[in-house]
Amino acid sequence: MALYQNLPVYQASYRLLFAIFFQTKNFAREYKYTVGQKLKDECLLLAKNIYRPIRRGKKKAILRRRGKILK
């Protein structure tokens, strides 16, 4: 199974996350804590949504190999 770090979609979301973190530093005060934080939260959620299914699949594969999956 491929590592999530090697997936192009994960790499692009990670770069986007860093770009948003650096750009929101330059936001005006009234936008930094509203719009800026919302952008950060959504981008973090995007990266998590790419990571989680891959991680779950790995756990299931490991458990299946060890014969611990119950039907």
C-alpha positions as CSV (number, residue, x, y, z in Angstrom):
1,M,0.0,0.0,0.0
2,A,1.3,3.5,-0.9
3,L,2.3,5.9,1.8
4,Y,0.0,8.9,2.1
5,Q,3.1,11.2,2.0
6,N,3.9,10.0,-1.5
7,L,0.4,10.7,-3.0
8,P,0.3,13.8,-5.2
9,V,-3.0,14.9,-3.8
10,Y,-1.6,14.8,-0.2
11,Q,1.5,16.7,-1.2
12,A,-0.6,19.4,-2.9
13,S,-2.9,19.7,0.1
14,Y,0.2,20.0,2.4
15,R,1.7,22.7,0.2
16,L,-1.6,24.5,0.2
17,L,-1.8,24.3,4.0
18,F,1.7,25.9,4.4
19,A,0.8,28.6,1.8
20,I,-2.3,29.5,3.8
21,F,-0.4,29.5,7.1
22,F,2.2,31.9,5.6
23,Q,-0.3,34.1,3.8
24,T,-2.7,34.5,6.8
25,K,0.1,36.1,8.8
26,N,-0.3,39.1,6.4
27,F,-4.0,39.4,6.9
28,A,-5.5,42.4,8.6
29,R,-6.4,41.8,12.2
30,E,-10.1,41.5,11.7
31,Y,-9.7,38.9,9.0
32,K,-6.8,36.9,10.5
33,Y,-8.9,35.4,13.3
34,T,-12.1,34.9,11.3
35,V,-11.4,34.2,7.6
36,G,-7.8,33.2,8.2
37,Q,-8.7,30.7,10.9
38,K,-11.5,29.2,8.8
39,L,-9.1,28.7,5.9
40,K,-6.6,27.0,8.1
41,D,-9.3,24.7,9.6
42,E,-10.7,23.7,6.3
43,C,-7.2,23.0,4.8
44,L,-6.3,20.9,7.9
45,L,-9.5,19.0,7.4
46,L,-8.6,18.3,3.8
47,A,-5.3,16.8,4.7
48,K,-6.9,14.7,7.5
49,N,-9.5,13.4,5.1
50,I,-6.8,12.2,2.7
51,Y,-4.7,10.7,5.5
52,R,-7.4,8.9,7.5
53,P,-8.8,6.3,5.0
54,I,-5.3,5.3,4.1
55,R,-4.3,4.9,7.7
56,R,-7.5,2.9,8.4
57,G,-6.8,0.7,5.5
58,K,-3.3,0.0,6.8
59,K,-4.6,-1.0,10.2
60,K,-7.2,-3.3,8.7
61,A,-4.5,-4.9,6.5
62,I,-2.2,-5.5,9.5
63,L,-5.0,-6.9,11.6
64,R,-6.2,-9.1,8.7
65,R,-2.7,-10.5,8.3
66,R,-2.7,-11.3,12.0
67,G,-6.1,-12.9,11.8
68,K,-7.7,-10.5,14.3
69,I,-10.5,-9.1,12.0
70,L,-13.9,-10.3,13.2
71,K,-16.7,-10.6,10.8
